[in-house]
Amino acid sequence: MVSISTRIGKKVIERPVMLASGILDETSGSILRSLESGAGISVTKSIGIQERKGYSTPIISVIETGMLNAVGLANPGIDAFLEEFIEVQKKDRIAVSIFGKDAEEFSYLAKRVEEAGFGIVELNLSCPHVQGFGSEVGQDPELVEDIIVEIKRKTNLQIWAKLTPNVTDLIEIARAAEKADAYVLINTLKATGVDIYSRNFILSNKIGGYSGPGIKPVALRAVYDVFRETGKDIIGVGGITKWSDAIEFFLLGAKAVQVGTGIYYEDYAIFRKINEGISGYLEQEKFSSLEEIIGLMVRK
């Protein structure tokens, strides 16, 4: 039997396929269902200090090569979120995505998350369509560094920094985030869509994030560049819908992958299918563990 377990920082994860942030709602039931369906770790929707209603509909549009979305960081706020998860027993397999406008807000949220019994935070430094948050924060190297340093100083959480591809120099941002335990690459690409008959934008916010199969080459390039330059732990995300997609990310340096839009195509079964496909590939190609192929094409 081959081993598909992986390690992010000091944490061993039995299955390398994770649920990406934002694709499911913030209820504990949907998160637990993803874990029961084979996700090694499930990442929550991004949670802020206060409740946000998000944008008015339409907020999601399926297009030929994926999806456009502009949800607007809708979330119940940290108090209601923690109340929802107070009885959940699998907190060691849940990463809480958080967002804020500065180091003070991020560190406050991180402390609340740690006090509630979680061990991992994923920092949303990359949402492309909400003013004052996400990629607007993640494009500032000094602010990115300050946020991570402050969380490290005030908590013992494992920190995953989800970086934006919507920058001129991704390596500069990655180096600013080097004190994080892992990078998550990438979030959605900034994009828009048009209905030529109504002559309206297809999203109420006009600008949204592009996800799905069409962005996979961009995500692969980001993983390759950042792994080659830093050698740090990377979780790859962007356009993964089948097991062979995951293998591509592993070969270029990712130690785990996240699936988001892919759930639209395969439902929760996608986690089991990709895990089984990874195992089958390793066995067929005469590898004994996933670790053997991580970064193999970069290390040649």
Contacts in CASP RR format, 6 or more apart in sequence:
PFRMAT RR
TARGET T0000
AUTHOR 0000-0000-0000
METHOD contacts of the structure
MODEL  1
MVSISTRIGKKVIERPVMLASGILDETSGSILRSLESGAGISVTKSIGIQ
ERKGYSTPIISVIETGMLNAVGLANPGIDAFLEEFIEVQKKDRIAVSIFG
KDAEEFSYLAKRVEEAGFGIVELNLSCPHVQGFGSEVGQDPELVEDIIVE
IKRKTNLQIWAKLTPNVTDLIEIARAAEKADAYVLINTLKATGVDIYSRN
FILSNKIGGYSGPGIKPVALRAVYDVFRETGKDIIGVGGITKWSDAIEFF
LLGAKAVQVGTGIYYEDYAIFRKINEGISGYLEQEKFSSLEEIIGLMVRK
2 279 0 8 1.000
2 280 0 8 1.000
2 282 0 8 1.000
2 283 0 8 1.000
2 287 0 8 1.000
2 288 0 8 1.000
2 289 0 8 1.000
2 290 0 8 1.000
3 288 0 8 1.000
3 289 0 8 1.000
3 290 0 8 1.000
3 291 0 8 1.000
4 14 0 8 1.000
4 15 0 8 1.000
4 16 0 8 1.000
4 275 0 8 1.000
4 278 0 8 1.000
4 279 0 8 1.000
4 282 0 8 1.000
4 289 0 8 1.000
4 290 0 8 1.000
5 12 0 8 1.000
5 13 0 8 1.000
5 14 0 8 1.000
5 15 0 8 1.000
5 16 0 8 1.000
5 289 0 8 1.000
5 290 0 8 1.000
6 12 0 8 1.000
6 13 0 8 1.000
6 16 0 8 1.000
6 255 0 8 1.000
6 256 0 8 1.000
6 290 0 8 1.000
6 291 0 8 1.000
6 294 0 8 1.000
7 13 0 8 1.000
7 233 0 8 1.000
7 255 0 8 1.000
8 158 0 8 1.000
8 160 0 8 1.000
8 181 0 8 1.000
8 182 0 8 1.000
8 233 0 8 1.000
8 235 0 8 1.000
8 255 0 8 1.000
8 256 0 8 1.000
9 158 0 8 1.000
9 181 0 8 1.000
9 182 0 8 1.000
9 233 0 8 1.000
10 158 0 8 1.000
11 120 0 8 1.000
11 158 0 8 1.000
13 40 0 8 1.000
13 41 0 8 1.000
13 256 0 8 1.000
14 40 0 8 1.000
15 38 0 8 1.000
15 39 0 8 1.000
15 40 0 8 1.000
15 271 0 8 1.000
15 275 0 8 1.000
16 40 0 8 1.000
16 246 0 8 1.000
16 250 0 8 1.000
16 255 0 8 1.000
16 256 0 8 1.000
16 257 0 8 1.000
16 275 0 8 1.000
16 278 0 8 1.000
16 290 0 8 1.000
17 38 0 8 1.000
17 39 0 8 1.000
17 40 0 8 1.000
17 246 0 8 1.000
17 256 0 8 1.000
17 257 0 8 1.000
17 258 0 8 1.000
17 259 0 8 1.000
17 271 0 8 1.000
17 274 0 8 1.000
17 275 0 8 1.000
17 278 0 8 1.000
18 39 0 8 1.000
18 40 0 8 1.000
18 41 0 8 1.000
18 42 0 8 1.000
18 43 0 8 1.000
18 95 0 8 1.000
18 235 0 8 1.000
18 256 0 8 1.000
18 257 0 8 1.000
18 258 0 8 1.000
18 259 0 8 1.000
19 31 0 8 1.000
19 34 0 8 1.000
19 39 0 8 1.000
19 41 0 8 1.000
19 42 0 8 1.000
19 43 0 8 1.000
19 258 0 8 1.000
19 259 0 8 1.000
19 260 0 8 1.000
19 263 0 8 1.000
19 271 0 8 1.000
20 43 0 8 1.000
20 237 0 8 1.000
20 238 0 8 1.000
20 258 0 8 1.000
20 259 0 8 1.000
20 260 0 8 1.000
21 43 0 8 1.000
21 44 0 8 1.000
21 45 0 8 1.000
21 46 0 8 1.000
21 97 0 8 1.000
21 122 0 8 1.000
21 124 0 8 1.000
21 162 0 8 1.000
21 258 0 8 1.000
22 43 0 8 1.000
22 44 0 8 1.000
22 45 0 8 1.000
22 46 0 8 1.000
22 71 0 8 1.000
22 97 0 8 1.000
22 260 0 8 1.000
23 260 0 8 1.000
23 261 0 8 1.000
23 262 0 8 1.000
23 263 0 8 1.000
23 264 0 8 1.000
24 30 0 8 1.000
24 31 0 8 1.000
24 34 0 8 1.000
24 45 0 8 1.000
24 263 0 8 1.000
25 45 0 8 1.000
26 44 0 8 1.000
26 45 0 8 1.000
26 47 0 8 1.000
26 75 0 8 1.000
26 76 0 8 1.000
26 81 0 8 1.000
26 84 0 8 1.000
27 84 0 8 1.000
28 84 0 8 1.000
28 85 0 8 1.000
28 87 0 8 1.000
28 88 0 8 1.000
31 42 0 8 1.000
31 44 0 8 1.000
31 88 0 8 1.000
31 94 0 8 1.000
32 42 0 8 1.000
32 88 0 8 1.000
32 90 0 8 1.000
33 268 0 8 1.000
34 42 0 8 1.000
34 268 0 8 1.000
34 271 0 8 1.000
35 42 0 8 1.000
35 90 0 8 1.000
35 93 0 8 1.000
35 94 0 8 1.000
37 268 0 8 1.000
37 269 0 8 1.000
37 271 0 8 1.000
37 272 0 8 1.000
38 271 0 8 1.000
38 272 0 8 1.000
38 275 0 8 1.000
39 93 0 8 1.000
39 259 0 8 1.000
39 271 0 8 1.000
40 93 0 8 1.000
40 271 0 8 1.000
41 93 0 8 1.000
41 94 0 8 1.000
41 95 0 8 1.000
41 120 0 8 1.000
41 256 0 8 1.000
42 93 0 8 1.000
42 94 0 8 1.000
42 95 0 8 1.000
43 94 0 8 1.000
43 95 0 8 1.000
43 96 0 8 1.000
43 97 0 8 1.000
43 122 0 8 1.000
43 258 0 8 1.000
44 81 0 8 1.000
44 94 0 8 1.000
44 95 0 8 1.000
44 96 0 8 1.000
44 97 0 8 1.000
45 74 0 8 1.000
45 75 0 8 1.000
45 97 0 8 1.000
46 73 0 8 1.000
46 75 0 8 1.000
46 97 0 8 1.000
46 98 0 8 1.000
46 99 0 8 1.000
46 124 0 8 1.000
46 127 0 8 1.000
47 75 0 8 1.000
47 76 0 8 1.000
47 77 0 8 1.000
47 78 0 8 1.000
47 81 0 8 1.000
47 96 0 8 1.000
47 97 0 8 1.000
47 98 0 8 1.000
47 99 0 8 1.000
47 109 0 8 1.000
48 73 0 8 1.000
48 75 0 8 1.000
48 77 0 8 1.000
48 78 0 8 1.000
48 98 0 8 1.000
48 99 0 8 1.000
48 100 0 8 1.000
48 105 0 8 1.000
48 109 0 8 1.000
49 77 0 8 1.000
49 78 0 8 1.000
49 100 0 8 1.000
49 105 0 8 1.000
49 108 0 8 1.000
49 109 0 8 1.000
50 77 0 8 1.000
51 75 0 8 1.000
51 76 0 8 1.000
51 77 0 8 1.000
51 80 0 8 1.000
52 72 0 8 1.000
52 73 0 8 1.000
52 74 0 8 1.000
52 75 0 8 1.000
52 77 0 8 1.000
53 74 0 8 1.000
54 71 0 8 1.000
54 72 0 8 1.000
54 73 0 8 1.000
54 74 0 8 1.000
55 70 0 8 1.000
55 71 0 8 1.000
55 72 0 8 1.000
55 74 0 8 1.000
55 203 0 8 1.000
55 204 0 8 1.000
55 205 0 8 1.000
56 204 0 8 1.000
57 204 0 8 1.000
58 202 0 8 1.000
58 203 0 8 1.000
58 204 0 8 1.000
59 69 0 8 1.000
59 70 0 8 1.000
59 71 0 8 1.000
59 72 0 8 1.000
59 203 0 8 1.000
59 204 0 8 1.000
59 205 0 8 1.000
60 67 0 8 1.000
60 68 0 8 1.000
60 69 0 8 1.000
60 71 0 8 1.000
60 203 0 8 1.000
61 67 0 8 1.000
61 68 0 8 1.000
61 69 0 8 1.000
61 193 0 8 1.000
61 202 0 8 1.000
61 203 0 8 1.000
62 264 0 8 1.000
63 193 0 8 1.000
65 212 0 8 1.000
65 213 0 8 1.000
65 214 0 8 1.000
66 210 0 8 1.000
66 211 0 8 1.000
66 212 0 8 1.000
66 213 0 8 1.000
66 214 0 8 1.000
66 261 0 8 1.000
67 210 0 8 1.000
67 211 0 8 1.000
67 212 0 8 1.000
67 261 0 8 1.000
67 264 0 8 1.000
68 191 0 8 1.000
68 192 0 8 1.000
68 193 0 8 1.000
68 202 0 8 1.000
68 203 0 8 1.000
68 208 0 8 1.000
68 209 0 8 1.000
68 210 0 8 1.000
69 188 0 8 1.000
69 203 0 8 1.000
69 208 0 8 1.000
69 209 0 8 1.000
69 211 0 8 1.000
70 129 0 8 1.000
70 203 0 8 1.000
70 204 0 8 1.000
70 205 0 8 1.000
70 206 0 8 1.000
70 207 0 8 1.000
70 208 0 8 1.000
70 209 0 8 1.000
72 127 0 8 1.000
72 129 0 8 1.000
72 130 0 8 1.000
72 205 0 8 1.000
73 99 0 8 1.000
73 124 0 8 1.000
73 127 0 8 1.000
73 130 0 8 1.000
73 133 0 8 1.000
75 81 0 8 1.000
76 84 0 8 1.000
78 109 0 8 1.000
78 112 0 8 1.000
78 113 0 8 1.000
81 96 0 8 1.000
82 112 0 8 1.000
82 113 0 8 1.000
82 116 0 8 1.000
85 91 0 8 1.000
85 94 0 8 1.000
85 116 0 8 1.000
86 116 0 8 1.000
88 94 0 8 1.000
91 116 0 8 1.000
91 117 0 8 1.000
91 118 0 8 1.000
91 119 0 8 1.000
92 119 0 8 1.000
94 118 0 8 1.000
94 120 0 8 1.000
95 118 0 8 1.000
95 119 0 8 1.000
95 120 0 8 1.000
95 121 0 8 1.000
95 122 0 8 1.000
95 160 0 8 1.000
96 113 0 8 1.000
96 118 0 8 1.000
96 120 0 8 1.000
96 121 0 8 1.000
96 122 0 8 1.000
97 121 0 8 1.000
97 122 0 8 1.000
97 123 0 8 1.000
97 124 0 8 1.000
97 162 0 8 1.000
98 106 0 8 1.000
98 109 0 8 1.000
98 110 0 8 1.000
98 113 0 8 1.000
98 121 0 8 1.000
98 122 0 8 1.000
98 123 0 8 1.000
98 124 0 8 1.000
99 106 0 8 1.000
99 123 0 8 1.000
99 124 0 8 1.000
99 127 0 8 1.000
99 133 0 8 1.000
99 134 0 8 1.000
99 137 0 8 1.000
100 106 0 8 1.000
100 109 0 8 1.000
100 124 0 8 1.000
100 133 0 8 1.000
100 134 0 8 1.000
100 137 0 8 1.000
101 132 0 8 1.000
101 133 0 8 1.000
101 137 0 8 1.000
102 137 0 8 1.000
102 143 0 8 1.000
102 146 0 8 1.000
102 147 0 8 1.000
103 143 0 8 1.000
103 146 0 8 1.000
103 147 0 8 1.000
103 149 0 8 1.000
103 150 0 8 1.000
104 150 0 8 1.000
106 123 0 8 1.000
106 147 0 8 1.000
106 150 0 8 1.000
106 151 0 8 1.000
107 147 0 8 1.000
107 150 0 8 1.000
107 151 0 8 1.000
107 153 0 8 1.000
107 154 0 8 1.000
107 155 0 8 1.000
109 121 0 8 1.000
110 121 0 8 1.000
110 151 0 8 1.000
110 154 0 8 1.000
110 155 0 8 1.000
110 157 0 8 1.000
110 159 0 8 1.000
111 154 0 8 1.000
111 155 0 8 1.000
113 119 0 8 1.000
113 121 0 8 1.000
113 157 0 8 1.000
114 155 0 8 1.000
114 156 0 8 1.000
114 157 0 8 1.000
118 157 0 8 1.000
119 157 0 8 1.000
119 158 0 8 1.000
120 157 0 8 1.000
120 158 0 8 1.000
120 159 0 8 1.000
120 160 0 8 1.000
121 151 0 8 1.000
121 157 0 8 1.000
121 158 0 8 1.000
121 159 0 8 1.000
121 160 0 8 1.000
122 160 0 8 1.000
122 161 0 8 1.000
122 162 0 8 1.000
122 184 0 8 1.000
123 147 0 8 1.000
123 148 0 8 1.000
123 151 0 8 1.000
123 159 0 8 1.000
123 160 0 8 1.000
123 161 0 8 1.000
123 162 0 8 1.000
123 180 0 8 1.000
124 133 0 8 1.000
124 134 0 8 1.000
124 162 0 8 1.000
124 187 0 8 1.000
125 134 0 8 1.000
125 135 0 8 1.000
125 137 0 8 1.000
125 138 0 8 1.000
125 144 0 8 1.000
125 147 0 8 1.000
125 161 0 8 1.000
125 162 0 8 1.000
125 163 0 8 1.000
125 164 0 8 1.000
125 173 0 8 1.000
125 177 0 8 1.000
126 134 0 8 1.000
126 135 0 8 1.000
126 138 0 8 1.000
126 162 0 8 1.000
126 163 0 8 1.000
126 164 0 8 1.000
126 165 0 8 1.000
126 166 0 8 1.000
126 186 0 8 1.000
126 187 0 8 1.000
126 188 0 8 1.000
127 133 0 8 1.000
127 134 0 8 1.000
127 135 0 8 1.000
127 187 0 8 1.000
127 188 0 8 1.000
128 134 0 8 1.000
128 135 0 8 1.000
128 164 0 8 1.000
128 166 0 8 1.000
128 187 0 8 1.000
128 188 0 8 1.000
128 189 0 8 1.000
128 190 0 8 1.000
128 207 0 8 1.000
128 208 0 8 1.000
128 209 0 8 1.000
129 190 0 8 1.000
129 205 0 8 1.000
129 207 0 8 1.000
129 208 0 8 1.000
129 209 0 8 1.000
130 136 0 8 1.000
134 164 0 8 1.000
135 164 0 8 1.000
135 166 0 8 1.000
135 167 0 8 1.000
135 187 0 8 1.000
135 190 0 8 1.000
137 143 0 8 1.000
137 144 0 8 1.000
137 147 0 8 1.000
138 144 0 8 1.000
138 163 0 8 1.000
138 164 0 8 1.000
138 167 0 8 1.000
138 173 0 8 1.000
139 164 0 8 1.000
139 166 0 8 1.000
139 167 0 8 1.000
139 173 0 8 1.000
141 172 0 8 1.000
141 173 0 8 1.000
141 175 0 8 1.000
141 176 0 8 1.000
142 176 0 8 1.000
144 161 0 8 1.000
144 173 0 8 1.000
144 176 0 8 1.000
144 177 0 8 1.000
145 176 0 8 1.000
145 177 0 8 1.000
145 179 0 8 1.000
148 159 0 8 1.000
148 161 0 8 1.000
148 177 0 8 1.000
148 179 0 8 1.000
148 180 0 8 1.000
149 179 0 8 1.000
151 157 0 8 1.000
151 159 0 8 1.000
152 159 0 8 1.000
152 179 0 8 1.000
158 181 0 8 1.000
158 182 0 8 1.000
159 179 0 8 1.000
159 180 0 8 1.000
159 181 0 8 1.000
159 182 0 8 1.000
160 180 0 8 1.000
160 181 0 8 1.000
160 182 0 8 1.000
160 183 0 8 1.000
160 184 0 8 1.000
160 235 0 8 1.000
161 177 0 8 1.000
161 180 0 8 1.000
161 182 0 8 1.000
161 183 0 8 1.000
161 184 0 8 1.000
162 183 0 8 1.000
162 184 0 8 1.000
162 185 0 8 1.000
162 187 0 8 1.000
163 170 0 8 1.000
163 173 0 8 1.000
163 174 0 8 1.000
163 177 0 8 1.000
163 183 0 8 1.000
163 184 0 8 1.000
163 185 0 8 1.000
163 186 0 8 1.000
163 187 0 8 1.000
163 222 0 8 1.000
164 173 0 8 1.000
164 186 0 8 1.000
164 187 0 8 1.000
165 185 0 8 1.000
165 186 0 8 1.000
165 187 0 8 1.000
165 189 0 8 1.000
165 218 0 8 1.000
165 219 0 8 1.000
165 222 0 8 1.000
166 189 0 8 1.000
166 190 0 8 1.000
167 173 0 8 1.000
170 222 0 8 1.000
170 225 0 8 1.000
170 226 0 8 1.000
171 225 0 8 1.000
171 226 0 8 1.000
171 229 0 8 1.000
171 230 0 8 1.000
174 183 0 8 1.000
174 226 0 8 1.000
174 229 0 8 1.000
174 230 0 8 1.000
174 232 0 8 1.000
175 229 0 8 1.000
175 230 0 8 1.000
177 183 0 8 1.000
178 230 0 8 1.000
178 232 0 8 1.000
181 233 0 8 1.000
182 232 0 8 1.000
182 233 0 8 1.000
182 234 0 8 1.000
182 235 0 8 1.000
182 255 0 8 1.000
183 226 0 8 1.000
183 230 0 8 1.000
183 232 0 8 1.000
183 233 0 8 1.000
183 234 0 8 1.000
183 235 0 8 1.000
184 234 0 8 1.000
184 235 0 8 1.000
184 236 0 8 1.000
184 237 0 8 1.000
184 258 0 8 1.000
185 219 0 8 1.000
185 222 0 8 1.000
185 223 0 8 1.000
185 226 0 8 1.000
185 234 0 8 1.000
185 235 0 8 1.000
185 236 0 8 1.000
185 237 0 8 1.000
185 254 0 8 1.000
186 215 0 8 1.000
186 218 0 8 1.000
186 219 0 8 1.000
186 222 0 8 1.000
186 236 0 8 1.000
186 237 0 8 1.000
186 238 0 8 1.000
187 237 0 8 1.000
188 208 0 8 1.000
188 209 0 8 1.000
188 210 0 8 1.000
188 211 0 8 1.000
188 215 0 8 1.000
189 209 0 8 1.000
189 210 0 8 1.000
189 211 0 8 1.000
189 215 0 8 1.000
189 218 0 8 1.000
190 207 0 8 1.000
190 208 0 8 1.000
190 209 0 8 1.000
190 210 0 8 1.000
191 207 0 8 1.000
191 208 0 8 1.000
191 209 0 8 1.000
191 210 0 8 1.000
192 201 0 8 1.000
192 203 0 8 1.000
192 206 0 8 1.000
192 207 0 8 1.000
192 208 0 8 1.000
193 201 0 8 1.000
193 202 0 8 1.000
193 203 0 8 1.000
194 200 0 8 1.000
194 201 0 8 1.000
194 202 0 8 1.000
195 201 0 8 1.000
195 202 0 8 1.000
211 238 0 8 1.000
211 239 0 8 1.000
211 260 0 8 1.000
211 261 0 8 1.000
212 238 0 8 1.000
212 239 0 8 1.000
212 241 0 8 1.000
212 260 0 8 1.000
212 261 0 8 1.000
212 262 0 8 1.000
213 239 0 8 1.000
213 241 0 8 1.000
214 239 0 8 1.000
215 238 0 8 1.000
215 239 0 8 1.000
216 238 0 8 1.000
216 239 0 8 1.000
216 240 0 8 1.000
216 245 0 8 1.000
216 248 0 8 1.000
219 236 0 8 1.000
219 237 0 8 1.000
219 238 0 8 1.000
219 239 0 8 1.000
219 249 0 8 1.000
220 248 0 8 1.000
220 249 0 8 1.000
220 252 0 8 1.000
223 234 0 8 1.000
223 236 0 8 1.000
223 249 0 8 1.000
223 252 0 8 1.000
223 253 0 8 1.000
223 254 0 8 1.000
224 252 0 8 1.000
224 253 0 8 1.000
224 298 0 8 1.000
226 232 0 8 1.000
226 234 0 8 1.000
227 234 0 8 1.000
227 252 0 8 1.000
227 253 0 8 1.000
227 254 0 8 1.000
227 295 0 8 1.000
227 298 0 8 1.000
228 298 0 8 1.000
231 253 0 8 1.000
233 255 0 8 1.000
234 253 0 8 1.000
234 254 0 8 1.000
234 255 0 8 1.000
235 254 0 8 1.000
235 255 0 8 1.000
235 256 0 8 1.000
235 257 0 8 1.000
235 258 0 8 1.000
236 249 0 8 1.000
236 254 0 8 1.000
236 256 0 8 1.000
236 257 0 8 1.000
236 258 0 8 1.000
237 257 0 8 1.000
237 258 0 8 1.000
237 259 0 8 1.000
237 260 0 8 1.000
238 258 0 8 1.000
238 260 0 8 1.000
238 261 0 8 1.000
239 245 0 8 1.000
239 261 0 8 1.000
239 262 0 8 1.000
240 246 0 8 1.000
240 249 0 8 1.000
240 257 0 8 1.000
240 258 0 8 1.000
240 259 0 8 1.000
240 260 0 8 1.000
240 262 0 8 1.000
240 274 0 8 1.000
241 259 0 8 1.000
241 261 0 8 1.000
241 262 0 8 1.000
241 265 0 8 1.000
241 266 0 8 1.000
241 270 0 8 1.000
242 273 0 8 1.000
242 274 0 8 1.000
243 273 0 8 1.000
243 274 0 8 1.000
243 275 0 8 1.000
243 276 0 8 1.000
243 277 0 8 1.000
243 278 0 8 1.000
243 281 0 8 1.000
244 281 0 8 1.000
245 257 0 8 1.000
246 257 0 8 1.000
246 274 0 8 1.000
246 278 0 8 1.000
247 278 0 8 1.000
247 281 0 8 1.000
247 293 0 8 1.000
249 257 0 8 1.000
250 257 0 8 1.000
250 278 0 8 1.000
250 290 0 8 1.000
250 293 0 8 1.000
250 294 0 8 1.000
250 295 0 8 1.000
250 296 0 8 1.000
251 293 0 8 1.000
251 294 0 8 1.000
251 295 0 8 1.000
251 296 0 8 1.000
251 297 0 8 1.000
252 295 0 8 1.000
252 297 0 8 1.000
252 298 0 8 1.000
253 294 0 8 1.000
253 295 0 8 1.000
253 298 0 8 1.000
254 294 0 8 1.000
255 294 0 8 1.000
257 274 0 8 1.000
259 270 0 8 1.000
259 271 0 8 1.000
259 274 0 8 1.000
262 270 0 8 1.000
263 270 0 8 1.000
266 273 0 8 1.000
278 290 0 8 1.000
282 288 0 8 1.000
282 289 0 8 1.000
282 290 0 8 1.000
282 292 0 8 1.000
282 293 0 8 1.000
287 293 0 8 1.000
END
